[in-house]
Amino acid sequence: MADHQEASLTLPSDPASVPAARRYVSRVLAEWGLPGDTDTADSVRLIVSELATNAVQHTLGLSPTFTVDLELERDERLRIGVTDSHPRYPKRLPAAVQQDNGRGMVIIRCLTAECGGRLSVSPTPEGGKTVWISLPWTARPDGRRTGPRAAW
C-alpha cells in the first residue's frame, strides 16, 4: 500500500450532497483500512456531515459546489478537507438553548479534539476556503492500518 494516498470528490451545493459526501468518505476510509462500525468512523462521518452542511448552508449561494478531499500519510495522519468558494471563514456561534442551528463548528471541534486531531482553515487561490481536519493515523504491528486514534 502506498505511503501517501489521496481521494477527492466535488458535489453540488445541495442538501442531497451531504449524505453523498458522508458515504464517499466512509467508502474511501474503509478501503484505506478504517472499519465502518467503529466509534472513530462514526465521528469522522459526523464531522464530514457537519462540514458539508456548512458548505451548503452558509455560503449564501456563492459556492455552486464543494469538494471533499482526503489525504492519508501512512502511519501518521489523515486529513479531511471541505472546500467551498465562499471567502467567509466559519464562526463559532453562541449556542442559545432555543437555537436549532449554529452548533456545527462546536461539534466538529469537540469530535476532532476527542480523536486527538486539530482543525484549521486555509484560503484557496480562487478566494474560497478549505476547512481541514487532521487526525492521527496509526498502524497495527502487522502493518495494517487501524484508522485515526481515538481518545476515548
NUZALO-525853 format. One record per atom (N, C-alpha, C): residue in three letters; x, y, z. Coordinates in steps of 0.1 Angstrom, whole numbers, padded with zeros to 4 digits, always signed. Example, Ala and Ser with C-alpha at 12.3 -4.5 7.8 and 13.67 -1.06 7.14 Angstrom:
Ala+0132-0057+0078/Ala+0123-0045+0078/Ala+0132-0033+0078/Ser+0128-0022+0071/Ser+0137-0011+0071/Ser+0129+0000+0079/
% end
This chain:
Met+0008-0012+0000/Met+0000+0000+0000/Met+0009+0012+0000/Ala+0005+0023-0007/Ala+0013+0035-0009/Ala+0014+0042+0005/Asp+0025+0050+0006/Asp+0028+0058+0018/Asp+0019+0070+0018/His+0015+0075+0006/His+0006+0086+0006/His-0006+0083-0004/Gln-0018+0086+0001/Gln-0030+0083-0007/Gln-0038+0096-0006/Glu-0045+0098-0018/Glu-0054+0109-0019/Glu-0067+0105-0026/Ala-0078+0112-0022/Ala-0091+0110-0029/Ala-0098+0123-0028/Ser-0106+0126-0038/Ser-0114+0138-0039/Ser-0127+0136-0046/Leu-0137+0144-0042/Leu-0150+0144-0048/Leu-0156+0158-0047/Thr-0161+0162-0059/Thr-0168+0175-0059/Thr-0183+0173-0061/Leu-0191+0179-0053/Leu-0205+0178-0053/Leu-0212+0191-0054/Pro-0225+0191-0059/Pro-0232+0204-0060/Pro-0236+0208-0045/Ser-0236+0221-0044/Ser-0240+0227-0030/Ser-0255+0225-0029/Asp-0259+0213-0025/Asp-0273+0210-0024/Asp-0274+0201-0011/Pro-0285+0202-0004/Pro-0286+0193+0008/Pro-0285+0179+0005/Ala-0289+0174-0007/Ala-0288+0160-0010/Ala-0273+0155-0011/Ser-0264+0165-0013/Ser-0250+0161-0014/Ser-0243+0158-0001/Val-0249+0162+0010/Val-0244+0159+0024/Val-0243+0144+0026/Pro-0254+0136+0025/Pro-0252+0122+0027/Pro-0243+0115+0016/Ala-0242+0121+0004/Ala-0233+0116-0006/Ala-0219+0118-0002/Ala-0216+0129+0004/Ala-0202+0132+0009/Ala-0199+0122+0020/Arg-0208+0120+0029/Arg-0206+0111+0040/Arg-0203+0096+0035/Arg-0212+0092+0026/Arg-0210+0078+0020/Arg-0196+0077+0013/Tyr-0193+0087+0006/Tyr-0180+0087-0001/Tyr-0168+0086+0008/Val-0168+0094+0019/Val-0157+0093+0029/Val-0157+0079+0036/Ser-0168+0074+0039/Ser-0169+0061+0045/Ser-0163+0050+0036/Arg-0167+0051+0024/Arg-0162+0041+0014/Arg-0146+0042+0013/Val-0141+0054+0011/Val-0127+0056+0009/Val-0119+0051+0022/Leu-0124+0055+0033/Leu-0117+0052+0046/Leu-0118+0037+0048/Ala-0128+0030+0044/Ala-0129+0016+0045/Ala-0119+0009+0036/Glu-0117+0014+0024/Glu-0107+0009+0015/Glu-0093+0011+0021/Trp-0091+0022+0029/Trp-0078+0025+0035/Trp-0076+0018+0048/Gly-0086+0011+0053/Gly-0084+0003+0065/Gly-0092+0007+0077/Leu-0101+0017+0077/Leu-0109+0020+0088/Leu-0122+0013+0088/Pro-0125+0004+0097/Pro-0138-0003+0097/Pro-0149+0007+0099/Gly-0160+0005+0092/Gly-0171+0014+0093/Gly-0179+0013+0106/Asp-0177+0003+0114/Asp-0185+0001+0126/Asp-0178+0005+0139/Thr-0169+0014+0138/Thr-0162+0019+0150/Thr-0167+0033+0154/Asp-0164+0036+0167/Asp-0167+0050+0172/Asp-0160+0060+0164/Thr-0147+0057+0160/Thr-0140+0067+0152/Thr-0146+0069+0139/Ala-0150+0059+0132/Ala-0157+0060+0119/Ala-0170+0069+0120/Asp-0177+0066+0131/Asp-0189+0074+0134/Asp-0186+0089+0136/Ser-0175+0092+0143/Ser-0171+0106+0145/Ser-0167+0112+0132/Val-0159+0105+0124/Val-0155+0110+0111/Val-0167+0113+0102/Arg-0177+0104+0102/Arg-0189+0106+0094/Arg-0196+0119+0098/Leu-0197+0121+0111/Leu-0204+0132+0117/Leu-0196+0145+0113/Ile-0183+0145+0115/Ile-0175+0157+0111/Ile-0177+0160+0096/Val-0177+0150+0087/Val-0179+0153+0073/Val-0193+0158+0071/Ser-0203+0153+0077/Ser-0217+0158+0076/Ser-0218+0172+0080/Glu-0212+0176+0091/Glu-0212+0190+0096/Glu-0205+0199+0086/Leu-0193+0195+0082/Leu-0185+0203+0072/Leu-0193+0205+0059/Ala-0198+0194+0054/Ala-0206+0195+0041/Ala-0218+0204+0043/Thr-0225+0202+0054/Thr-0237+0210+0057/Thr-0233+0225+0057/Asn-0222+0228+0064/Asn-0218+0242+0064/Asn-0215+0247+0050/Ala-0208+0239+0042/Ala-0205+0243+0028/Ala-0218+0246+0020/Val-0229+0239+0023/Val-0241+0241+0016/Val-0249+0252+0022/Gln-0250+0253+0035/Gln-0259+0263+0041/Gln-0254+0277+0043/His-0241+0278+0045/His-0235+0291+0049/His-0227+0298+0038/Thr-0228+0293+0026/Thr-0221+0300+0015/Thr-0230+0310+0008/Leu-0243+0311+0012/Leu-0252+0320+0007/Leu-0254+0320-0008/Gly-0253+0308-0013/Gly-0255+0306-0028/Gly-0243+0310-0036/Leu-0232+0314-0030/Leu-0220+0319-0037/Leu-0210+0307-0040/Ser-0213+0295-0036/Ser-0205+0284-0039/Ser-0214+0273-0046/Pro-0213+0272-0059/Pro-0222+0262-0065/Pro-0218+0248-0063/Thr-0206+0246-0058/Thr-0201+0232-0055/Thr-0193+0233-0042/Phe-0190+0221-0037/Phe-0180+0220-0026/Phe-0172+0207-0029/Thr-0160+0206-0024/Thr-0151+0195-0027/Thr-0147+0189-0013/Val-0147+0176-0013/Val-0142+0168-0001/Val-0129+0162-0005/Asp-0118+0165+0002/Asp-0105+0159-0001/Asp-0101+0151+0011/Leu-0095+0140+0008/Leu-0089+0131+0018/Leu-0075+0128+0015/Glu-0066+0129+0025/Glu-0052+0127+0023/Glu-0048+0118+0035/Leu-0041+0107+0031/Leu-0036+0098+0041/Leu-0021+0097+0040/Glu-0013+0101+0051/Glu+0001+0098+0052/Glu+0002+0085+0060/Arg+0008+0075+0054/Arg+0008+0062+0061/Arg+0014+0063+0075/Asp+0008+0058+0084/Asp+0012+0057+0098/Asp+0014+0070+0105/Glu+0008+0081+0099/Glu+0010+0094+0105/Glu-0003+0101+0107/Arg-0010+0105+0096/Arg-0022+0113+0098/Arg-0031+0112+0086/Leu-0044+0115+0089/Leu-0055+0115+0080/Leu-0059+0130+0080/Arg-0060+0136+0068/Arg-0065+0149+0066/Arg-0078+0149+0058/Ile-0088+0156+0063/Ile-0101+0157+0056/Ile-0103+0172+0054/Gly-0105+0175+0042/Gly-0108+0189+0039/Gly-0121+0191+0031/Val-0128+0202+0034/Val-0140+0205+0027/Val-0138+0220+0022/Thr-0138+0221+0009/Thr-0135+0234+0002/Thr-0148+0239-0004/Asp-0150+0252-0002/Asp-0161+0259-0010/Asp-0155+0272-0015/Ser-0163+0279-0023/Ser-0158+0291-0029/Ser-0162+0304-0022/His-0168+0303-0010/His-0172+0315-0003/His-0160+0319+0006/Pro-0157+0332+0006/Pro-0145+0336+0014/Pro-0146+0337+0029/Arg-0159+0337+0034/Arg-0161+0338+0049/Arg-0157+0326+0056/Tyr-0148+0327+0066/Tyr-0144+0316+0074/Tyr-0155+0312+0084/Pro-0156+0300+0088/Pro-0166+0296+0098/Pro-0164+0303+0111/Lys-0175+0305+0117/Lys-0175+0312+0131/Lys-0182+0303+0141/Arg-0177+0303+0153/Arg-0183+0296+0164/Arg-0194+0305+0169/Leu-0207+0302+0167/Leu-0218+0310+0171/Leu-0221+0306+0186/Pro-0227+0316+0193/Pro-0231+0312+0207/Pro-0243+0303+0205/Ala-0243+0292+0213/Ala-0254+0282+0212/Ala-0264+0285+0222/Ala-0274+0292+0218/Ala-0285+0295+0227/Ala-0294+0283+0228/Val-0301+0282+0239/Val-0309+0270+0242/Val-0320+0269+0231/Gln-0326+0280+0226/Gln-0336+0279+0216/Gln-0331+0278+0202/Gln-0318+0279+0200/Gln-0313+0278+0186/Gln-0313+0264+0181/Asp-0318+0262+0168/Asp-0318+0249+0162/Asp-0306+0247+0154/Asn-0298+0257+0152/Asn-0285+0255+0144/Asn-0275+0264+0150/Gly-0263+0264+0144/Gly-0252+0272+0149/Gly-0242+0264+0158/Arg-0244+0252+0159/Arg-0235+0244+0168/Arg-0226+0235+0160/Gly-0226+0235+0147/Gly-0218+0226+0139/Gly-0203+0227+0141/Met-0198+0239+0142/Met-0184+0241+0144/Met-0180+0236+0158/Val-0189+0238+0168/Val-0186+0233+0182/Val-0185+0218+0181/Ile-0195+0211+0174/Ile-0194+0197+0173/Ile-0182+0192+0166/Ile-0178+0199+0155/Ile-0166+0195+0148/Ile-0154+0196+0156/Arg-0152+0207+0163/Arg-0141+0209+0172/Arg-0140+0199+0183/Cys-0151+0196+0189/Cys-0151+0186+0200/Cys-0147+0172+0195/Leu-0154+0168+0184/Leu-0151+0155+0179/Leu-0136+0154+0174/Thr-0131+0164+0168/Thr-0117+0164+0164/Thr-0108+0163+0176/Ala-0110+0171+0186/Ala-0102+0170+0198/Ala-0103+0157+0204/Glu-0114+0151+0205/Glu-0116+0137+0211/Glu-0108+0127+0204/Cys-0106+0129+0191/Cys-0098+0119+0182/Cys-0083+0123+0182/Gly-0080+0133+0190/Gly-0065+0137+0191/Gly-0061+0145+0179/Gly-0071+0152+0172/Gly-0067+0159+0160/Gly-0068+0174+0162/Arg-0067+0181+0150/Arg-0069+0196+0151/Arg-0076+0201+0138/Leu-0081+0212+0140/Leu-0089+0219+0129/Leu-0081+0231+0124/Ser-0081+0233+0111/Ser-0075+0246+0106/Ser-0083+0250+0094/Val-0082+0263+0090/Val-0089+0268+0078/Val-0078+0275+0070/Ser-0078+0273+0057/Ser-0069+0279+0048/Ser-0076+0285+0036/Pro-0071+0296+0031/Pro-0077+0302+0019/Pro-0074+0295+0007/Thr-0082+0295-0003/Thr-0079+0289-0016/Thr-0074+0300-0026/Pro-0067+0297-0036/Pro-0062+0307-0046/Pro-0074+0314-0053/Glu-0085+0307-0053/Glu-0097+0313-0060/Glu-0105+0322-0051/Gly-0101+0324-0038/Gly-0108+0332-0029/Gly-0118+0326-0020/Gly-0119+0312-0020/Gly-0127+0305-0011/Gly-0119+0300+0001/Lys-0123+0289+0007/Lys-0115+0284+0019/Lys-0117+0269+0019/Thr-0107+0263+0026/Thr-0108+0248+0030/Thr-0108+0247+0045/Val-0117+0240+0050/Val-0117+0236+0064/Val-0111+0223+0065/Trp-0100+0222+0072/Trp-0092+0209+0073/Trp-0093+0203+0087/Ile-0095+0190+0088/Ile-0094+0183+0100/Ile-0082+0173+0098/Ser-0073+0173+0108/Ser-0062+0165+0108/Ser-0062+0155+0120/Leu-0062+0142+0117/Leu-0063+0132+0127/Leu-0051+0123+0127/Pro-0046+0119+0139/Pro-0035+0109+0139/Pro-0040+0096+0133/Trp-0032+0089+0125/Trp-0035+0076+0119/Trp-0024+0066+0124/Thr-0028+0055+0129/Thr-0019+0045+0134/Thr-0019+0032+0126/Ala-0010+0024+0128/Ala-0009+0011+0122/Ala-0007+0000+0132/Arg-0012-0012+0129/Arg-0011-0023+0138/Arg+0003-0029+0135/Pro+0008-0037+0145/Pro+0022-0043+0143/Pro+0023-0051+0130/Asp+0013-0057+0125/Asp+0014-0064+0112/Asp+0014-0055+0100/Gly+0014-0042+0102/Gly+0015-0032+0091/Gly+0001-0027+0086/Arg-0010-0034+0091/Arg-0023-0029+0086/Arg-0027-0017+0094/Arg-0034-0008+0087/Arg-0039+0004+0094/Arg-0050+0001+0103/Thr-0051+0009+0113/Thr-0063+0008+0122/Thr-0071+0020+0123/Gly-0067+0030+0116/Gly-0075+0042+0115/Gly-0071+0053+0125/Pro-0078+0064+0125/Pro-0075+0075+0134/Pro-0075+0070+0148/Arg-0066+0075+0156/Arg-0065+0071+0170/Arg-0076+0078+0177/Ala-0084+0071+0185/Ala-0095+0077+0193/Ala-0090+0079+0207/Ala-0094+0091+0213/Ala-0090+0094+0226/Ala-0100+0089+0237/Trp-0110+0082+0233/Trp-0120+0077+0243/Trp-0117+0062+0246/
% end
